[in-house]
């Protein structure tokens, strides 16, 4: 009887720790898997394109022009760099990670055109454990 309580007690402690570790490492419970870095990059590019379309609609004259319209065109345009990082940037990132609201930062560096002049763009997008995207909070 004493053994049963011992194992129940251990389980009560181990299961929450396991859940926190899975969340912190980026596990998506909805899809029951980890999102790959390639998927995160595609999600980030898709998000940047969607947000850019909103900006163009609101500010036609002042908008930056992207030389691509789709994720595949972006990847084919040889961006300067793009990558996913699981490194924390400080502040309360660790709270966001254990809640599943931050899996990675995706940094996209590419060329665009503003008023006829080439210009380097850098976008930092946050990706949740299940692949939702948003701008990095400054």
PEHUJO-V436633 format. One record per run of one state. SS is the DSSP state (@ for helix, = for strand, . for the rest). FROM is the first residue (numbers start at 1). TO is the last residue. If there is no record, write none. Layout:
# PEHUJO-V436633
ss/from/to
SS/FROM/TO
SS/FROM/TO
This chain:
# PEHUJO-V436633
ss/from/to
./1/1
@/2/24
./25/26
=/27/28
./29/32
=/33/34
./35/36
@/37/58
./59/64
=/65/65
./66/70
@/71/76
./77/80
=/81/85
./86/92
@/93/98
./99/103
=/104/114
./115/116
=/117/127
./128/132
=/133/135
./136/138
